[in-house]
């Protein structure tokens, strides 16, 4: 009985790792297997203890799995672990159970895991039960993802691009090609219309059909467009999107390689976009933006295109948004099953609308007609995509714990191993630029852009709250993910007070500079809250500690998702010079400090805050960085 208590103690701490599964412990789990079926956390650990080469154990495992299904079904977040590459999870029995559990997840939650689920296809047995011979042996997980994507254009959009990236994989490309073909076959039979644009959490009063032209354009034109829509399939939409965006990327690459300096390349880009007809999609179809498929676009504004002076000359392109298109796709409330809420685009406050920060509002505070995106070629965005996805996930986890830290994860998608789109967050400025322009004071910046004379610090209270909360959130998240290279050009601030990080070229503890702090927090950032002695700084510390403890409770989910990405070609996960993927993920687990109580974890994180504030090396590196930038 003492041994059983030890098992339940470990389950409560959620401290099991693969390293714990020595023979003695596996034997212990098998011995007490009948006592574990009422504990949902025990299932994945029990499956690791099964010897799948012994028929009698496999039979008992099947019987017990059915008992678990009835008495204590696992959560969607735990089902992800059952789709990993561990040999114990590579049986059709286990994976079918995981897929059945995933079926209960709403679309907005499934979207957060879709990147990992596409990676999990590498570990599927295409000869297993559920594989479809007529589609070239496509696995049951692939069929599940295709079926869900066929009912929602946003899921279909992400699945399309995630699969396209994997088609280039030397080892698994043929497997993904079979899935892509099955996906094409399914979507080619489905008309694109109102129901495919809606997610489960959307209000029914949204756009009735984004592809029907406005009645003011004339009854004849509208009827012709409607007739076209009736024969337009979901696959047609995705192919039209692919051709349109790929064409824009070709224009950027040609302009990048054109003779001349930045101005000449920029002029070449504008002329090329205009001459090749990108102002309106040639098929006259409105298509989802790959990085933000809740937004339908109909063309670009060639005159506003510009390029950044760098080796790769990324371009900022302004897309025209289709009529009646702006909307929030997902709500943030957790459902009764405890699934993770998602704010795909946080609802902007009135003050934010006035200050033009929201990507879904225009210059007049109402619906905007354009959306700016950075087009990047020659750059692998898969690592940045993973980090932004993890920020979105953690934002949802915090909100499920009723802690809204006003985070601002921008939209991003890798369209190949060397191309992609990144949302251009209008109105944002690097902290370095703000300090240079406002007498080294973030507070003076707020007093200029968000002034309220009768408020504390003469700054609108909601702006100060946004700043304090978002600083706390990003400090915790960048610490957990080990984000490096945090010079002040990589940390941004909006007039609304929302603070966020960009450019995740170094993660999981890697940093090009010596002696990096646990996360980047400077005296100037704290002074923007009113200084160390202010109540706002105390609130910042309290919020950071609350966030750390809330995220520690979901450490298992974060680690499960990272395990599924271990073969995804993420540079700092697969090719980290300090350790292999398992070692890197183990370091992430260490950062959660699961060995500490909540109170001990608070003291630990307060220590990190103090250490980051007093760190000298980052200040010295900032000086060198500024000199290097000035020399360019």
N, C-alpha and C positions, 0 to 999 in steps of 0.2 A: 504493500500500500504506500510505503514511503516513496518508492520509485514512481508510482502513478502521480503522487503529489508533485514530484520533480518535473514530470512531463507537463502537467497543467501550469506549473509556475513558469516554465519556459514559454508556453503558449500565450500566457497572459502578457509576458514581456515582448512577445513576437520577436524573439531573439534568435530564432533558428536560422542558420545558414547552411549551405551545402557542406561546409567544412565540419559541422557538428555531427554529420552522419557517418560516424565510425561504426564498425560492425556491432559493437556492444550496444550502442544507442539504437541502432536500427532493430536489433533483436528485442530491445525493450519496448519499442513502439509496436512491433508485431505481437508481442506477448499480451499487451493491453489493448489490442485493436478493438475489441467489442465494447470497451469502456469509452472509446473516443468518438463514437458516432453521433453523440449529442453536442459535439464541439466543432463548429464549422471551421475553426482555425486549424484543426488537427488533420484535415483531409490531405492537404498537399504534403504534409510531413509524413503521414502514413504511406502515401503512394511512393515516397522515396525509399521506404523500408521494404516494399514488396520486391521479391525476387521474380522478375517477369519471365525467367527461364524455367520456373517450376510451375507446372500446370495446376497443381492443387492450390498454390498461392494465388494464381491468376483467377481461378474460380471463386475463391473466397473474397478476393478484392472486388470482383464484379458484384457479389452479393452485398458486401458492405457499402459499396458505392451507391447502390440503390437505397440502402437504409439512410445514408447521408442525404440523398436527394429528398427523401420524405421527411426526415426528422430535423435536419439542420442544413438546409441548402446553402452553398457558399455564395458569397457576394460576387458581383460582376468583376470587381477589382481583383479578387482571388482567382477567378477563372483565367485571368491573363497568364498567371504563372503556369497553369496546366498546358499552355500552348508553347512553352519554351522548348529548348533543345535538349534538356536533360532526358536521358534514355528512358527514365521512368514515366515520362509524359508522352512518349512517342508511340503510344498504342491507340488504336481507333476507339477503344472503350473510354479512355480518359479524355481524349480530344473531343469526342462526341458530347460528353458531359459538359465540357467547357463551352462548346458552341451553343448547347441548349441554354446554358446560363447567360451567355452573351446576348441571346435573343431577347432577353427582358430589358436590355439597356435601351433607353431612348436614343434617337438619332444624334442629338447634340452631345451626349456622352460618348457614343460610339465614335464620333468624329475625333474626339481627343485621343482615342486609342488606335485610330485607323492606321497611322504610320507604323506602329508596332505590329499590328495585326497583319499588315502586308509583309513585314519582315518574318513573321511567324510562318508564312507560307513555305519558307525554306526548310522547315522542319516537318512538313506534312508528308505523309506517305500517300502518294497518288494512287496506290493500289489498294488503299484501305476501303472499308465499307463506307459508302456515301460518295465515293468518287464516281464520276459520270463518264463511262467509256465513250459516249458520243461526243464529248468535248475534249477528247484526248487525255482522259484520266485526270481531270481537274479535281482537286481535293474537296472535301466537305466544307472546310473553312473558306476556300475560295468561292464555292457556290453560295455560301451564306453571305459573304461580303457583296457578291454581285447582286443577290436578291435584294438586300437592303439598299444598295446604291440605286437599284432600278426604280425605287420609290421616292427618291430624293435627289434632285440635281446637285445639291451641294456635296453630298456624300459621293455621288458619281464623279463630280469634278475632282475631288481629292484622290479618289481611287484611280482615276485615269492617270493623273500625273505621278502618283506614287509608283504605279505599275510601269509607266514609261521609263522612269529612272532606272528601275531594276532590269529592264530589258537589256541594258548595257552591261549587266553583271556577267563576267566570263564564266563563272561556275554555275549560276542558277538562271541565266538568261533564257534558256529553253523552257524551263518550268514556268517562268513568268510570261513567256510568249503564249503558252497554252492558255493561261488564265486570261491574258489580254484578248485573245481570240474569242473565248467564251463570253467575256464581258461585252465585246463588240456585237456578238450574235444576239445577246439578250437585249441590249439597248437599241439595236437596230429595228426591233419589233415594237418598240414603245413610243407612242407619240409624246412630244414635249408639250406640257400644258400646266394648268394651274396647280394640280395636285403635286406635281414633282417639285415645285418651287417652295412648298410649305414644309416646315418642320413641325414636330409634334407640339412644341410649346408656342407656336405662333397664333396670333389672333386671326379669326376667320375673315376679318374685314380688310385684310391686306390686298395686294394687287390681284385682280381677277385673272388677267392674262397679260404678261409683260410683252408678248410678241404682237399683240394687236395694236395697230397704230391708232392714234387719237382720232376721234370722230371729226375734229376740226380740219383734218387733212383732206376730208372729202369722203363721201360715202363709197364711191367707186374704189378709191385707193385702199380704204379700210377693208372692204369685202375681198379684194384681191389678196391683201396681207393675211386675212383670216383664212382664206382658202389654202394659202401657202403653209400656214401653221398647222393645218389639219394633217398635212402629209410630212411635217417635219418631225423627225424622231429625236430622242435624247442623244443618240450617237451623232446625228447630224450637227446638233448644237456643239458637242464637244470637239468634233472635227473642225467645224467652222472657227471655234475658239482657238484651236491649235494652229491653224493656218494663219489666222489674224495675228496672234501674239508672236509666232515664229517669224512672220514677216517683219514685224517691228524690231525683233532682235537682229535680224539680218541687216536692217537699216543701221542699227547702232554699231554693229561690227564693221560695216563698210565705212561708216563715218569715223570710227575710231582709227581705222587704218588709212584714212584719207590724208593727203599731205597738208601740212600747215599746223598751226598752233590751235589752242582750244577754241578760239573764236571761229576759225575756219572750219574745224570739225563740227562745231555746233551748227553753223550755217548749212553745212553739207547735210546734216541730219534733218533739219527742218525742210530743206528742199526735197530730200529723198522721200520723207514721209508724205509730203504734199503731192509730189509727182506720181507716186505709186498708189495714191488713192486711199490712204489710211484714215482720212478724215471721216469716212463712213465705211463700215464693213461691206464688202462687195456683195455678199449674199443677201444684204438688207436684213439679216437676222441680228437680234440683240443677243449677246453671249455673256455668260458669267465671267468675271475676272478671275483668273486661276488662283490668285493669292487671296481673294475675298469674294467667293462665289455667291454671296448674298447680294452682290452688286452686279446688275446687268449693265454692260457697256455697249455703245453703238459705234464708236470711232474715237479718234484722238484729235487734239488740237495741235497741228504741226508748228504753228507760230510760237507756242510757249515751250517747246522742247528745249532742254538745255543739257549740257554735259559738265561733269566734274573733272577737274584737272588731276589726273592720276594715271598710273600705268595702263589701267584698263578702261579709262574714260566712261564710267557708268553714266547713263542718261536718265533724266527725270522727264517722264512723259505724262501729259495730262489727258485722261480719258473722259469722254463725254458719257454721262450716265443716262441710261434709258429713262423715259418718263415714268413717274409714279413708282420709283424703284427704291428710294431710301427707306430703310427699315431696320429695326433690331431683330436679328434672327432668333436669338435665344434669351430666355429669361433666366434670372439667377436663383430662383427658389428651388430648394431640394424637394424632390418628390417623396411620396410616402415610403418608397422602398429604400430611401437613403442614398440614391444615386447622386453623383457629383453634379452640382449645378454649374452652368457655364454662362459667363457673360461674354458672348462673342464680340459684341461692341457695347461697352458700357454706356448706359444712358447718360447723356451729357446734362449737366446742370445748366440753369439759365445763365449763370455767369460765364460758363464755358462757351455757350453759344454766342454770347456777346463778344467774346474774345477770339472767336473763330478757331477754336482748338479742335472741335469735334470733326472727325473725318466724314461725318454724314450730315454736316450742315454747311450752308453756303455763306457768302459774304453778307447777306441780309438777315442771317440768323435763322432762315428757313431751310427748305431742302436745297442742297447744293446740286449743281449740274455737272460738276467735274470731280475727278478723284485722281490724285497724283501718285504715281508709282515709279520707283527706281528700277530701271531695266539693267541687269548686270549680265555680262558675258565674260567668259574666261575665269570665273570665280565659282568655287564649289560652295553652295549655300546650305548643304545638308546639315552641317553642324549648327549653323545659326538657326535653321528650321527646327532642329531638335530642342535647342534651348528655349526658343520662343514658345514651342508647344508645352514644354515643362512649366514655363511661367504661366501660361494659360491654365494648365492643370492645377498648379498651386494656388492661383487666384480663385479657382472654383472651390478648392478644398478649404481655403480660408473663409470664403463666403458661406460655405456649408456650416462652418463654425461660428457664423454671425460676425465675422471680422472682415469688413470691407476696407482694404488698404489702398484703394484708388489706383491700382496698377494700370499700366498702359502698354500691354503687349501689342506690338504692331503686327500686321499681316505679312506673311512671307511664304514663298513656295520655291523649292528647287525643281526646275523643269527638266534638268539633266544633271550630270555630274559637273557641268561647267556653266550653266545658265540658270537664271531665276528672276523672280520679281520680289521686290521689297516695298512695302508701303512707305511713302514719303510723308512724314508727319508734319504737315504745314504748321508754321508758327513756332516750332521747337528750336531751341538754341543750345549749343554745347555750353556746359558750365564754364569752360575756359573763356569763351567769348563773352559770356555775361560778366564774369569777373573783370575782364579787360575793359569792358564798356561801361561798367557801373562802379568804378572806384573800389574794385575787389569786394563788392558787397552784393550778395543775393537779395538781401533785404531791400536795398535801394532799387533793385530791379523790380521787385514786387510793388514797391511804393510808386513806381512809375507806371507799370502796366495794370495794376489792380488796386489803385489807391482808394481808400475810404477814410476820410479825415477823422471821423468819430470812432474809428475802430482801433483796437490795440495794434501798435506798430504802424498805424495808418494803412493797414492792408486788409482787404476784404477777408473776413473770418473763414469763409469756405475755401479760399485760395490757400491760406495758411494751413488749414486742415488737410487739404489735398497734398500739400508739400510734406507735412510731418508724416502722414500715413504712407505715402508712396516711398519716402526715404526709408522708413522702417521696413516695408515689404521687400524692397530691392536689396537692402542690406542682408536680410535673412536668406533670400533666394540665391543671391550671388555667392553667399558663403557656402550654402549646401551644395551648389553645383560647381564650386571651385573656379569661378570665372576670373580669369586673369587679364592682364594688360589693361587695367582700369585707369588710364590717363584721362584727364578732364575733357578731352575731345570725344570720348566714348560715353559720356554721361550727359543726358539731355534734360532740358526743363522747358515746360510749356507755360504760357502766361496764366493758365488756370491753376498752376502750382503742381501739376503732375510731373513727377520726376521719373526718368526711366533710362535704361541702359541700352546701348546698341553695340554691334560689332563683337561677335562672340568667337573670335579666332583662337582664343586660348581658354580652355575650360578643364574641369576635373583636376585642378591644382597646377596646371601648366601656366607658366608666365615667362615672358622674354626678359623680364627685369629681375634683379636679385632682391631677396628679402621682401617679397610682397606681403601685404597685410592680409588678414582673413577676408576682408571686404574693404571697399573704399569709402571712407567717411572722413572728411576734412573739417578743419576748424571753420572754414568759410561756409560749409554746408550747415554746420550747427549754428553759426552766427545768423544764418538765414531764418532759423527758428526762434531767434531771440537770445541765443547764447546758452552756455552750459547751465547757468543759474535760472533759466526760464522754465515756466510750467510746460511750455511746448516741448522743450527738450526732455523733460521728465516723461511726458506723454509718449514721445518718440521711443524712449527706452522701454517703457511699459508695453507699447504695441509690438516692438521687436521681440520681446520675450514671449508675449502671447502668441505671436505668429510662429516662433520657433517651436513652442510646445504643441501647437495645433498641427504643424507639419510633421513633427516627430510621430504623431499618432498614425500618420499615413506613410510612414517610411517604407513599409512593405510594398505599397503600390508603386512608389517612385522607383524602388529597386527592381521590381518586376518589369517595369517598362524599360529600364536601362538594360536589363538582361536580354530582353527581346531585341535590343538594338546592337548587341555585341558583334554581330556580323554584318552590320549595315554600311560599313565603310566610313564611319564617323572618325575623322582623323585622330582626335585626342582620346578616343575610346579604343579604336583598333590598333593604332600605331603610336601609342603613348610611350615615350622612351623610358618611363619609370616603372611600368608594369603592363601585363596583358590586360584584356578587357575585364576579366574576373577580378584582377587585382585593383584596377581602377574603380570598379563598382564597390569593392570592399572599402576603399578609401572614402567613397561617398557615404557608405553606411556608417563609418566611424564618425563622420561629421554630424550625424544625427544624435550622437551620444545617447544611445538607447540604454546605456548602463546607468544613467542618472535619473533621479526622480524629477518631477516638474520643477520643484523648488531649486534643486541643484542645477538644473538646466538653465534656469533664470540667472543664477549667479555666474554660471559659465558664460552665457551670452553677454551679460553686462561686462565681464572681463574682456571679451572680444571687442566690444565697443570702445572701451578705454584704450586697449592696445592699438586699435585702428586709428584712433584720434591722435595718439602720441607717436605713431610711426614716422620716422624721419626719412627713411629710404624713398618712399613714394614722392615726397616733396622734392627731393633732389632729382629723381627721375623726371618729374614734371618739368623742371627747369631745362634738362637736357632735351626733352621732347619738344618743348617750345622753340628751342634753338634750332633743332633739326627741321621743324616745320617752317621756320622763318627763312631757312637757307634754301628751301625748295623754289 
